[in-house]
Amino acid sequence: MPNNQNHLMHMLPRQERARLLSICKPVELVLGDVLCRPGETLRHVHFPVDSFISLVTNTDDHPGLEVGMIGREGMLGAHLALGVARVPLQALVQGAGTAWQADVAAFRRVWPQSLSLHRVMGRYVYVLMAQLASSAACLRYHLIAPRLARWLLMSQDRAHADHFRVTQEFLAYMLGVRRVGVTAAAGALQDAGLISYRRGNMAILDRSGLEAAACSCYAADAAVYTQQLR
C-alpha cells in the first residue's frame, strides 16, 4: 500500500511520516464493522486509504444518526490530540477498503516526537468540529433531498468512485429519517438525472448537478477543509 495515500500522513515531513508508518500495519476494513463505541477506551487509530468511516451518535433508544465522515483526508482517533482516549462517537465502516492501523500505546510514543503531527492533528480536530456543527444545523434546517445530495457527494469523495453500494435502510439510518423519505428524495434526484439507484447500487451520473442540488453544508465543509489542510 503506497505511503502517501492518506492525506494527513502525506502532509508530514518524510522522516516523521516514516516514523509514523513504522508503527502502522495495513488492514482491511469490512463494511458494517463497528471500530469503536462511545465510552470505550480507544485501542487503535486508523488512517483510511480507500475505505471510509461514519461517525454516529446514539440517543436513548433511537437509531443512530451520522454526524461525521472520515476517509482518506483524515483519521479515526484525532481526539487523542486533546489528551483524551475515551471514544465520543461510534465509528462504523461505511466503505470497505484499506487503512493504516496503529495501537494507541505505540501512537502515543510517537506523538511527542513529531511537531508536524501535532500541528496536522490539531487542524484536523478543528475540521471535524466544523463538520459536526454543520451536521447539526443541516439536520435541523435542510430538507431531505439536499441533505441526501450532500451525503452522496461526501461518500463519493471518500469512495473515489462514481459507483458504490448503499441500501435505503442504511441511508435512512445515516440521515435520521424514515425510509419513505429516502425513497422520495432518491427518486427526485434520479428523475433529475443526477443519480441512478437500483437494488442498492448507487451511481453518480451528474456530479456538478448533484453539487447544485446539495445543501450549502457540503460547500461549507469543503471550504473549511481547504483552509486548514490544503
C-alpha positions in Angstrom: 0.0 0.0 0.0 1.6 3.3 -1.1 2.7 5.5 1.8 1.2 8.7 0.5 -2.4 7.6 0.1 -3.7 9.1 3.3 -3.6 12.9 3.1 -2.8 13.5 6.8 0.2 11.2 6.5 1.2 12.8 3.3 1.3 16.2 4.9 4.1 15.1 7.3 7.8 15.5 6.5 9.3 12.3 5.1 11.2 11.4 8.3 8.1 11.9 10.6 5.9 10.1 8.1 8.3 7.1 8.1 8.3 7.1 11.9 4.5 7.0 12.0 4.3 4.3 9.3 6.8 2.2 11.3 4.2 1.6 14.0 1.3 1.0 11.5 0.1 -2.0 9.6 -2.2 -2.3 6.6 -5.7 -3.6 7.4 -8.9 -4.3 5.5 -11.9 -2.6 6.9 -15.1 -4.5 6.4 -18.4 -2.9 5.5 -20.7 -2.6 8.6 -18.0 -3.3 11.2 -18.0 -1.1 14.3 -14.5 0.0 15.1 -15.3 1.6 18.4 -18.3 2.6 20.6 -19.0 5.7 22.8 -17.4 5.4 26.2 -14.9 2.8 25.3 -11.1 3.5 25.6 -9.7 3.7 22.1 -7.5 0.8 21.2 -6.4 1.7 17.6 -6.1 4.7 15.4 -6.9 4.3 11.7 -5.8 6.3 8.7 -8.1 5.3 5.8 -6.7 4.8 2.3 -9.6 3.7 0.2 -12.1 3.0 3.0 -14.3 5.4 4.8 -15.9 5.6 8.2 -19.1 7.1 9.6 -19.2 8.8 13.0 -22.6 8.0 14.5 -24.2 9.4 17.6 -26.9 7.4 19.6 -29.6 8.9 21.8 -31.6 6.7 24.2 -33.4 4.0 22.1 -33.4 5.9 18.8 -31.4 4.6 15.8 -28.0 6.2 15.3 -27.5 9.4 13.3 -24.4 10.1 11.3 -22.7 13.4 12.3 -19.4 13.0 10.5 -17.4 11.0 8.0 -13.8 10.1 7.7 -11.9 9.0 4.6 -8.5 9.4 3.1 -8.5 13.0 4.1 -8.4 12.2 7.8 -8.0 9.8 10.7 -10.1 8.0 13.3 -8.7 8.8 16.8 -8.0 12.5 16.3 -9.4 13.2 19.8 -6.1 11.8 21.1 -4.7 15.2 20.2 -6.8 16.6 23.1 -5.3 14.1 25.6 -8.5 12.0 25.7 -8.6 8.3 24.9 -12.3 7.8 25.6 -14.3 7.4 22.4 -17.0 10.1 21.9 -18.9 8.6 18.9 -19.5 5.2 17.3 -17.3 4.5 14.3 -19.0 2.4 11.7 -17.2 1.3 8.4 -19.4 2.8 5.7 -17.0 2.0 2.8 -14.9 -1.2 2.8 -11.2 -1.0 1.9 -7.7 -0.5 3.3 -6.4 1.6 6.1 -3.3 2.0 8.2 -3.8 0.9 11.8 -1.7 1.6 14.9 -2.1 0.7 18.5 -2.9 3.7 20.6 0.0 2.9 23.0 2.5 2.9 20.1 0.9 6.1 18.7 1.3 7.9 22.0 5.0 7.0 22.0 5.5 8.5 18.5 3.2 11.6 19.2 5.7 13.6 21.3 8.4 13.1 18.7 6.5 14.8 15.8 5.7 18.5 15.9 4.2 18.3 12.5 1.9 15.5 13.6 0.8 17.8 16.5 0.0 20.6 14.0 -1.8 18.5 11.5 -3.9 16.7 14.0 -4.8 19.9 15.7 -6.0 21.4 12.4 -7.9 18.2 11.7 -9.7 18.3 15.0 -10.9 21.8 14.0 -12.2 20.4 10.7 -14.1 17.6 12.5 -15.6 20.1 14.9 -16.8 22.2 12.0 -18.2 19.1 10.3 -20.1 18.1 13.5 -21.6 21.6 13.8 -22.6 21.7 10.2 -24.3 18.3 10.5 -26.3 19.5 13.5 -27.6 22.6 11.6 -28.2 20.5 8.4 -30.4 18.1 10.3 -32.5 20.9 11.8 -32.9 23.3 8.8 -32.5 21.4 5.5 -34.8 19.2 3.5 -34.1 15.5 2.9 -33.2 15.7 -0.8 -30.5 18.4 -0.4 -29.2 16.5 2.6 -29.1 13.3 0.6 -27.2 15.0 -2.2 -24.7 16.3 0.4 -24.3 12.8 1.8 -23.8 11.3 -1.6 -21.1 13.8 -2.5 -19.3 13.2 0.7 -19.4 9.5 0.1 -18.2 9.8 -3.4 -15.3 12.0 -2.3 -14.2 9.2 0.1 -15.0 6.2 -2.1 -13.1 7.8 -5.0 -15.6 6.1 -7.4 -18.8 7.0 -9.2 -20.5 3.7 -8.1 -20.9 2.3 -4.6 -23.4 0.1 -2.8 -25.8 1.5 -0.2 -29.3 0.4 0.9 -32.3 2.7 1.5 -32.4 1.3 5.1 -28.8 2.4 5.6 -29.4 5.8 4.1 -32.4 6.3 6.4 -30.2 5.3 9.3 -27.5 7.7 8.4 -29.8 10.7 7.7 -32.1 10.1 10.6 -35.3 9.9 8.6 -37.9 7.3 7.7 -37.2 5.0 4.7 -40.1 6.5 2.8 -38.4 9.9 2.9 -35.2 8.5 1.5 -37.2 6.8 -1.3 -38.9 10.1 -2.3 -35.6 12.1 -2.1 -33.6 9.5 -4.1 -36.5 9.3 -6.6 -36.3 13.1 -7.1 -32.6 13.1 -7.7 -32.9 10.1 -10.1 -35.7 11.8 -12.0 -33.5 14.9 -12.4 -30.8 12.6 -14.0 -28.3 13.2 -11.2 -28.1 9.6 -9.9 -29.0 6.1 -10.8 -30.2 3.9 -8.0 -31.4 0.4 -8.3 -31.3 -2.5 -5.8 -28.7 -0.9 -3.6 -26.4 0.1 -6.4 -25.8 3.9 -6.4 -24.2 5.6 -9.4 -23.4 9.4 -9.6 -24.3 10.5 -13.1 -24.0 14.3 -12.8 -21.5 15.5 -10.2 -22.0 19.2 -10.9 -25.8 18.8 -10.9 -25.6 17.0 -7.6 -23.4 19.8 -6.1 -26.1 22.3 -7.2 -28.8 20.2 -5.6 -26.9 19.7 -2.3 -27.5 22.0 0.7 -24.9 24.7 1.4 -23.3 22.5 4.1 -21.3 20.5 1.6 -19.5 23.6 0.2 -19.0 25.0 3.7 -17.4 21.7 4.9 -15.1 21.6 1.8 -14.1 25.3 2.4 -13.1 24.6 6.0 -11.0 21.6 5.0 -9.3 23.5 2.2 -8.5 26.4 4.5 -7.0 24.2 7.2 -5.4 21.3 5.5 -4.5 22.1 1.9 
